Amino acid sequence: MSSAWSWIKVYLLAACLLLPVTVQAQVSVTDSLGTHEFAERPERIVALNWAVTENLVELGVAPVAIADVEGYRTWVVQPQLPQGIADVGLRDEPNIERLASLQPDVIIIGTQQLGLKDKLEQVAPVLYFDNYRADHSNPEAVEGTFRELARLLDREDLAEQKLAERDRRLQELATQLQGHFPEGLPEVAVIRFTDVNHVRVYGRNSLVLAAMQALGLEAALPQPVTTWGQTQKTLTELVAVDDGILLYIQPFAQEDRLAQHPLWQRFPFVQQDRIGSLPPVWTYGGPLSIQYLGEALATTLLERDW
Amino acid sequence: MKRRYLGVLLLLPLTWVLHLQLETSLAVTEQWQLLMTRELSSFADFQFFYSSLPRAVIALLVGAALGLAGSLLQQLLQNPLVSPMTLGASSGAWLGLLVMTLVWPAAAAAYGTWGAFAGALASSLLVGLIAGREGLSGLPVVLAGMAVNLLLGALATALILLNDQYARNLFIWGAGNLAQSDWSQVQALATRLLILPLILLLALRPLALMRLGQTAAQARGLNLLPVFALIFLAALWLTASSVMAVGLIGFIGLLTPNLVRLLGCRRAGEELLFSVLLGAWLLLITDALAIFFSQQLPNLVPSGAATALIGAPALIWLVRKRMQMSSGGHYTLPGRELQLPLYRLLLLLGVLLVCVVISLMLAPSEQGWVFAWPQDLVLSLRWPRLVAALAAGGILAVAGVLLQRLIRNPLASPDIMGLSAGATLALVVSVIFLGGSLRDYGPQVAFIGCLLVMFLLLLLGRRHQYAPGILALMGIALAAVLDAVIQFTLARGGDEVRQLLGWLSGSTYRIQGQDALWMLAGGLVIGLLTWVGRRSLVLITIGDAFALARGLNINLARVSLLLLVALSTALVTALMGPVAFVGLLAPHLASLLGARQLHQQLLVGALAGAAILIFSDWLGRVLLYPQQLPAGLIASVLGGSYFIWLLTRRRLT
């Protein structure tokens, strides 16, 4: 009798101990499709797009697997991806069987993978963040996503801290820039080359413009709002940069070929040496990409007299 | 004749000057001064001299080269339907160049033309081997070219898919891009085209003699083979040079010589010379339009896409105006086997079973290869793909058998006739202009696309009694329009297009269990309907007169059976994307195995088609694990290679 009773006490005690834990662990997250409840905080996370990957790494949580590790290391670069993350193939068609074998608690996707949602849900709960749209502000949307992910991971303080640090850092760089250009900041155009004759110009609704605004820089080649905040242009249209500074984002494989072009050498910004390149930085990432973009811009601009 | 020359000599410089005005802020007088003095000061001067001017020159050169190449080929083969594009030479050159750019980027700039030339040579030789000597002057060469184009296109897509971010940039170029920023391309192209006048002179007499017919030409002492080879290589060189310079520009080579003849050129030399002039003018005006629309629209319009959008309708118009193609001809089954022994059927069933088993059970994993019954979750991922591949293979095989017999041509198939392209085009256009993702638009949209193509085919084909030639050319035109629309979208550079690209290769990747079951059910219905229509099909296969004598309403039967083909294609395309070659290959395999009667060919073809697609799907999953290749792409490569091997062996022995 007494032994049975003592067992019951043990059970009760255990239940009392566990109860608050389970209650506390319950977490709700709102993605672009609605609110999702998680009974337990997910630990094994798979991120199928690079913006989500970036956010997770920023929050100090290494995903179990991402899509296209090599691509991330070439195009996104910052924040650095920790070692030992599994690769589940390309972003458009990740290998779902491999993904399943990793037994994730949650899979996080972007627009590129929306068509796969039903399939992925067979493996684990799916969160979908529709960050880039023409009918909303992309910089605000990516910040919202970042905060939601922080909530999911119980890192909300860290997230706020990172965002505040970002704003402080951008403010600091803005002041430095003002010191560097006492007669007023120059106008800047940021582009990516697709080949020697075509470029993508970053315009309204891009993270690039958000970074530029935070630094107090005006666009030398203003572009309308688009889904990804970019517009395709031919090389010669760059002449409209006028007195501004042209900055192109690395990597660009044909730099040497471009340098030899007689027309390229004649662009006012090339002749007057108002051109520079930014280190690889992701233009379709999360809110801290705005910081990296700002840092890349400021570092390049502060490097010398223009 | 005088009016002709006056017209082109007036139009060409006028258009050239007009083209020059599009991108410059300089007045014409300033431009003239610049040309005379060469004293460049402002950026506008440089822009004019290093961008506008070379672009206008390269348009002239490429147009002239393609026009000449087309005219040479058409006169050589005495076939108004051949051109660098329809012979597969352009896509061969493009693939050669793409391979070189990706594998050996350092050498691509210097030796790219040789890569392109090798590609063009290999692909057009293949087309020639498939079509055979007699086929060169008729429709078979066009169908063979289409098949090779599909195969090479699949390979190019595979390369681009696997090279993700980097290769995206190659698209603008692939779409035919004339933008210049110095004179280097012009110089390089001009050097390569130095042989152009020489070709004109050398080819004159042989081509004039060729008009008398091969025998007559030989009788006049013309040693055909070396001359033939020389002119052929020259045409390929022109093609490769222009692909190297500006990427893929279709239609100019096909349309120009036909227009030239329409204008009344009759003699060989005149035709060549006029093709040079008219080709140059055509590309110039198209490129001017491309520049104009690029300026008006928020996005770039690649010149190659513009050429296709203008060229495709022009081709159809031309065909309707000029071509006389009989509906005669009879359907001959390939292969020598006359009987289908039971053991062969059992063997095929065995192969299918093996494919099913490995598709379900054999896969690589982190720990190496695993051969085991999959867990429930993995099984639920694998079976929809398996069922979809099975159903799609079967349906396409049936569609292929129907189509080949209906138009009595063993080289016909839904993809070559443009039915897949129609379905794809409907879906792609919906996604681009109405937004949303591919999944939002189901088989209904694809079916509408297929029906529209069918309707066009029937409308245009009626006058020619549904001659295979018309149908094939429609297919080519539609495929080109599809390419143009896709390339226009790709040049826009958003991420959504890559999803399209994966789907465009025919993938079971996105198939859900429900879709797969729908497809299977659809396949059964199609099989049943085919069974109902089998008698009419047998009669039509034998010949219209015979069928009429047996009291068959030929038109009704033909239209119903064609609708069935459209339905089959739409069902598969909507769920899997365009899957090439299975519809062509499966009926052939069946008849090679000895299944010569209709019901045998349908059954064996369906089994073979299913086996091919299941195996391709499995191979695509395991070949580059964890990356995957679409089943349709593997099927294209496997099927295309086997098909080509088969046909070449038959020719050679």
HADDOCK unambig.tbl for C-alpha pairs under 7 A between the chains (distance, minus, plus):
assign (segid A and resid 88 and name CA) (segid B and resid 626 and name CA) 5.81 0.50 0.50
assign (segid A and resid 89 and name CA) (segid B and resid 626 and name CA) 5.10 0.50 0.50
assign (segid A and resid 89 and name CA) (segid B and resid 627 and name CA) 4.40 0.50 0.50
assign (segid A and resid 90 and name CA) (segid B and resid 627 and name CA) 6.22 0.50 0.50
assign (segid A and resid 92 and name CA) (segid B and resid 499 and name CA) 6.09 0.50 0.50
assign (segid A and resid 95 and name CA) (segid B and resid 626 and name CA) 5.85 0.50 0.50
assign (segid A and resid 95 and name CA) (segid B and resid 627 and name CA) 6.52 0.50 0.50
assign (segid A and resid 97 and name CA) (segid B and resid 378 and name CA) 6.19 0.50 0.50
assign (segid A and resid 112 and name CA) (segid B and resid 495 and name CA) 6.89 0.50 0.50
assign (segid A and resid 112 and name CA) (segid B and resid 496 and name CA) 6.32 0.50 0.50
assign (segid A and resid 115 and name CA) (segid B and resid 439 and name CA) 6.72 0.50 0.50
assign (segid A and resid 116 and name CA) (segid B and resid 510 and name CA) 6.53 0.50 0.50
assign (segid A and resid 194 and name CA) (segid B and resid 169 and name CA) 5.12 0.50 0.50
assign (segid A and resid 195 and name CA) (segid B and resid 169 and name CA) 6.38 0.50 0.50
assign (segid A and resid 197 and name CA) (segid B and resid 179 and name CA) 6.52 0.50 0.50
assign (segid A and resid 197 and name CA) (segid B and resid 180 and name CA) 6.81 0.50 0.50
assign (segid A and resid 197 and name CA) (segid B and resid 181 and name CA) 6.79 0.50 0.50
assign (segid A and resid 232 and name CA) (segid B and resid 299 and name CA) 6.25 0.50 0.50
assign (segid A and resid 232 and name CA) (segid B and resid 300 and name CA) 6.74 0.50 0.50
assign (segid A and resid 232 and name CA) (segid B and resid 492 and name CA) 6.59 0.50 0.50
assign (segid A and resid 261 and name CA) (segid B and resid 181 and name CA) 6.61 0.50 0.50
assign (segid A and resid 261 and name CA) (segid B and resid 182 and name CA) 5.95 0.50 0.50
assign (segid A and resid 262 and name CA) (segid B and resid 182 and name CA) 6.12 0.50 0.50
assign (segid A and resid 263 and name CA) (segid B and resid 46 and name CA) 6.12 0.50 0.50
assign (segid A and resid 263 and name CA) (segid B and resid 47 and name CA) 6.49 0.50 0.50
assign (segid A and resid 263 and name CA) (segid B and resid 50 and name CA) 5.66 0.50 0.50
assign (segid A and resid 263 and name CA) (segid B and resid 181 and name CA) 5.78 0.50 0.50
assign (segid A and resid 263 and name CA) (segid B and resid 182 and name CA) 6.24 0.50 0.50
assign (segid A and resid 266 and name CA) (segid B and resid 43 and name CA) 6.29 0.50 0.50
assign (segid A and resid 266 and name CA) (segid B and resid 46 and name CA) 6.76 0.50 0.50
assign (segid A and resid 267 and name CA) (segid B and resid 43 and name CA) 6.43 0.50 0.50
